[in-house]
Amino acid sequence: MRQRFHGRIAGVGSASGVRVVVGRWDRTPWGPFSDAMVALPSGHRLLLAPTERVAEFIASTYTFDEVRVEAFETTGPPGAWSVRSASLELDLAVGARTPLGRLLALVPDAVATAPLFCAAVDPVARVVMRGVRTRGSAGHGRREWYGATDHHAVTALTGRLEGRDLGALAEVHPAPDFGFSSTPRRPSVTSVVTTVEVP
């Protein structure tokens, strides 16, 4: 069975060494939701999810050391994300479309998000954006494809994790290592359709 998630993924680093990947999902099998994957400087990987069902699905697909279920929302226009949960406060300024985004815009969405196309472009993605994969094996025998349709730079960050200031925007480095693919090293927002095949 294949399940598809339509939305945007923001990947950012911070001067504190905390790296955050926020999923802002508009269309999913369970309706709209947001979540965050957080990597601490120690390497501890934390999932923040809005419901038990979402937490179970994500934790079965990716790798975490801790999972928290708490009220979670992402609001604001495309250029200004406001992320709020009991553990995380994050405000992102999203800037212009990147050269990669302009290239992605040339490919029809129906083509770019098809698993066959994702598999075909995976070797190119590995070279162009180190650590990024567009297909791979996920947890519990699952397979996954990322179909990107747009890409914008993140230009600023303010936020707190458990009340501690995150500091200024920084590269997403080292890679958070939640799964087979990493977010781009340059802070960015990627419009994507994620297809997960559950055996």
C-alpha positions, 0 to 999 in steps of 0.5 A: 500500500502506498500513502502520499503526503503533499506539503513542504519541508523546512530544514534548518540549522542553528548556532546552538548546533540544534538542527530542525526539520519541519514537515508542513503537510497540506494533504495526507491520509489523516488530513493536514498536520505538522511535525518536527524532527530535531537533532541535538548537538549530542546526536540525540534525535527527537520527534515532535508529533501532533497525534499518536497515529502520526507519531507511530507512522513517522517513528516507524519510517525514520529513526529517533531516540525519543518521541513526544506527542504534543499539540503542534502547528505551523502557521503563517504565509509561505514567506514567514513560518511560525512553528509552535509546540510545547517543546519548540518555538520556531520562526522562519523567514523564507526567501527567494526561489533558488536556482534548483527551485527554478529548475524543478519548476520546469518539470510538471508536478505529475512527473516530478512526484511519480516514484519512477521519476524519483528513482531515475533522478536519485543518482543526480540528486546524490551528486548535486546535493550531498546527502539528499536521496530521492528514493530509498529504504525506510524503517520496517521494510518500507520504501520511500520516494521524494518528489520535489517540485520547488525549493526556496532559501531560508534566510533567518531563524529565531526560536527556542527549544525547551526554553533555550535560545537556538541562536542564529541561522546556520547550515544543517551540519552535520546531517541529522541522520533521521533516515536514508536521506538528509535535508540539504545542507543549506537551510531551505524549504522544499515543496514535496510529495512524499510517497511511502510504501508500506508492506 
